[in-house]
Amino acid sequence: MTTRTIVNGAFPIIPYRDPRAALAWLTRCFDARVTAVHPPDPAEPLVHAEVVVGTGNVAPTLWADDGNPFHFEGPIAVYVAVDDPDALHAHVAAAGAEIVMGLTDQDYGSREFAARDCDGNVWCFGTYRPEIPAP
Protein backbone atom coordinates (compact mmCIF):
# COMPACT_ATOMS: atom_id res chain seq x y z
CA MET A 1 0.00 0.00 0.00
CA THR A 2 1.26 3.47 -0.91
CA THR A 3 1.42 6.07 1.83
CA ARG A 4 -0.01 9.44 0.83
CA THR A 5 0.82 12.80 2.39
CA ILE A 6 -1.71 15.61 2.38
CA VAL A 7 -0.04 18.95 1.61
CA ASN A 8 -0.94 21.91 3.79
CA GLY A 9 0.28 25.42 3.20
CA ALA A 10 1.28 27.27 0.05
CA PHE A 11 0.69 25.45 -3.22
CA PRO A 12 1.92 27.59 -6.14
CA ILE A 13 -0.10 27.67 -9.35
CA ILE A 14 2.17 28.27 -12.33
CA PRO A 15 0.79 29.39 -15.71
CA TYR A 16 1.93 27.74 -18.96
CA ARG A 17 0.86 28.31 -22.55
CA ASP A 18 0.90 24.52 -23.06
CA PRO A 19 0.67 22.88 -19.64
CA ARG A 20 0.94 19.32 -21.01
CA ALA A 21 4.23 20.21 -22.72
CA ALA A 22 5.33 21.96 -19.51
CA LEU A 23 4.78 18.74 -17.55
CA ALA A 24 7.18 16.93 -19.89
CA TRP A 25 9.69 19.80 -19.66
CA LEU A 26 9.54 19.96 -15.84
CA THR A 27 10.00 16.20 -15.64
CA ARG A 28 12.99 16.23 -17.99
CA CYS A 29 14.77 19.33 -16.68
CA PHE A 30 13.83 19.62 -12.99
CA ASP A 31 13.26 15.93 -12.14
CA ALA A 32 9.63 16.76 -11.36
CA ARG A 33 7.31 13.85 -10.58
CA VAL A 34 3.80 14.17 -12.04
CA THR A 35 1.23 13.11 -9.44
CA ALA A 36 -2.05 14.23 -11.03
CA VAL A 37 -3.30 15.07 -14.54
CA HIS A 38 -6.96 15.90 -15.26
CA PRO A 39 -8.26 14.93 -17.67
CA PRO A 40 -5.73 12.20 -18.40
CA ASP A 41 -6.58 12.14 -22.14
CA PRO A 42 -3.84 14.17 -23.88
CA ALA A 43 -6.29 15.16 -26.63
CA GLU A 44 -8.34 17.18 -24.11
CA PRO A 45 -7.32 20.55 -22.62
CA LEU A 46 -5.56 20.20 -19.28
CA VAL A 47 -7.80 21.36 -16.43
CA HIS A 48 -5.63 20.48 -13.42
CA ALA A 49 -2.19 18.97 -12.81
CA GLU A 50 0.13 18.53 -9.87
CA VAL A 51 3.85 17.84 -9.76
CA VAL A 52 6.31 17.27 -6.96
CA VAL A 53 9.53 19.27 -7.32
CA GLY A 54 12.02 18.83 -4.53
CA THR A 55 9.89 18.53 -1.41
CA GLY A 56 6.96 20.66 -2.58
CA ASN A 57 3.97 20.49 -4.89
CA VAL A 58 3.09 22.92 -7.66
CA ALA A 59 0.12 23.05 -10.01
CA PRO A 60 0.88 23.82 -13.67
CA THR A 61 -2.17 25.47 -15.22
CA LEU A 62 -3.27 27.09 -18.47
CA TRP A 63 -1.87 30.56 -19.21
CA ALA A 64 -4.88 32.59 -20.37
CA ASP A 65 -6.07 36.15 -20.03
CA ASP A 66 -9.80 35.50 -20.23
CA GLY A 67 -11.09 37.19 -17.08
CA ASN A 68 -11.14 33.96 -15.06
CA PRO A 69 -9.36 34.67 -11.74
CA PHE A 70 -7.68 31.26 -11.95
CA HIS A 71 -6.27 31.97 -15.41
CA PHE A 72 -3.46 34.47 -15.33
CA GLU A 73 -0.29 35.35 -17.12
CA GLY A 74 3.22 34.84 -15.82
CA PRO A 75 6.04 34.84 -15.39
CA ILE A 76 6.39 34.10 -11.72
CA ALA A 77 9.18 32.85 -9.46
CA VAL A 78 9.15 29.73 -7.28
CA TYR A 79 11.64 28.66 -4.60
CA VAL A 80 12.22 24.93 -4.00
CA ALA A 81 14.24 23.60 -1.04
CA VAL A 82 16.62 20.82 -2.10
CA ASP A 83 19.36 18.84 -0.34
CA ASP A 84 21.95 18.87 -3.15
CA PRO A 85 21.74 21.99 -5.32
CA ASP A 86 25.09 21.22 -6.96
CA ALA A 87 23.87 17.90 -8.38
CA LEU A 88 20.55 19.40 -9.46
CA HIS A 89 22.34 22.36 -11.07
CA ALA A 90 24.45 19.95 -13.12
CA HIS A 91 21.32 18.06 -14.21
CA VAL A 92 19.33 21.22 -15.03
CA ALA A 93 22.20 22.70 -17.06
CA ALA A 94 22.76 19.41 -18.92
CA ALA A 95 19.04 19.23 -19.72
CA GLY A 96 19.28 22.60 -21.45
CA ALA A 97 17.44 24.93 -19.06
CA GLU A 98 18.62 28.55 -19.01
CA ILE A 99 20.57 29.18 -15.80
CA VAL A 100 19.80 32.75 -14.71
CA MET A 101 21.85 32.63 -11.48
CA GLY A 102 24.72 30.20 -11.09
CA LEU A 103 25.46 28.35 -7.88
CA THR A 104 25.80 30.97 -5.16
CA ASP A 105 26.52 30.77 -1.43
CA GLN A 106 24.18 33.33 0.15
CA ASP A 107 24.98 35.27 3.33
CA TYR A 108 21.89 33.73 5.01
CA GLY A 109 23.40 30.25 4.68
CA SER A 110 21.75 28.91 1.54
CA ARG A 111 23.54 27.46 -1.47
CA GLU A 112 21.31 28.05 -4.47
CA PHE A 113 20.85 28.65 -8.18
CA ALA A 114 18.01 29.76 -10.45
CA ALA A 115 16.83 28.61 -13.88
CA ARG A 116 14.17 29.77 -16.31
CA ASP A 117 11.57 27.22 -17.43
CA CYS A 118 10.03 26.76 -20.88
CA ASP A 119 7.58 29.68 -20.39
CA GLY A 120 9.91 32.13 -18.68
CA ASN A 121 9.06 31.37 -15.04
CA VAL A 122 12.08 31.43 -12.73
CA TRP A 123 12.71 28.46 -10.45
CA CYS A 124 15.13 28.97 -7.56
CA PHE A 125 16.61 25.86 -5.91
CA GLY A 126 18.53 26.03 -2.65
CA THR A 127 19.27 24.62 0.75
CA TYR A 128 17.43 27.34 2.70
CA ARG A 129 14.33 26.02 4.47
CA PRO A 130 12.01 28.64 5.93
CA GLU A 131 10.71 28.00 9.42
CA ILE A 132 7.16 28.73 10.53
CA PRO A 133 7.16 30.12 14.07
CA ALA A 134 4.72 28.70 16.58
CA PRO A 135 1.61 30.86 17.03
Secondary structure, DSSP 8 states (H G I E B T S, - for coil): --------S---EEEESSHHHHHHHHHHHH--EEEEEES--TTS---EEEEEETTEEEEEEE---SS-TT------EEEEE-S-HHHHHHHHHHTT-EEEEEEEE-TTS-EEEEEE-TTS-EEEEES--------
